[in-house]
Structure formats: C-alpha cells, structure tokens
Amino acid sequence: SSSSSSSSSLPVLCSECPGWVCYAEKTQGPNVIKYLSKARSPQQIMGVLVKELLAKEMQKPAKDIIHCAVMPCYDKKLEASRE
C-alpha cells in the first residue's frame, strides 16, 4: 500500500481556528506541531485569490488591493499577521 511507504506524519491535525493553533504551538510544542496541517485556512485562500485575481483583472499591483474580512473570532488577527 502506498500509505505505508509515505514519510508523512499521521495523524494530521487540521483546524481553521487560529486560537487552537496558537494554543497547540505554545503549550504542546514539537509533540503536536509536527502533526499540524500545512493547508491554508479559507481566510488565507480567499486573501490570495482576491489579491492575485482581482489585481490581474483590474490591472493593478496586488499591493494596492486591500482585502478586509469581518470574522466573529478575535484570533483571526493572529492568523492574518502570520507569514
């Protein structure tokens, strides 16, 4: 089976909650971080799409496009500030 020859770590922990990710990083350290999914959250994906596609369609530099997301979660600002 191809899954048995994979070098990826299992299980994969996936959460769209930046508060949970921050908690895991600060309290659990490497024991949990190695299992965190590398996939982008819906907010990050939408930001990339808006910046790239809208900038191209409007023929403007992406740096001139501002994407504002109104979210009920206070920790989304943590996610937005990460690289």
Number of C-alpha atoms within 10 A of each C-alpha: 5 5 7 7 7 9 7 11 10 10 11 14 13 15 14 15 13 18 17 13 19 14 11 16 15 11 10 11 11 11 10 15 15 15 15 17 15 10 11 12 16 10 16 13 12 14 17 14 13 16 19 16 13 15 16 12 8 10 9 13 12 16 9 9 14 10 11 8 12 6 10 7 10 9 15 17 13 12 17 13 7 6 4
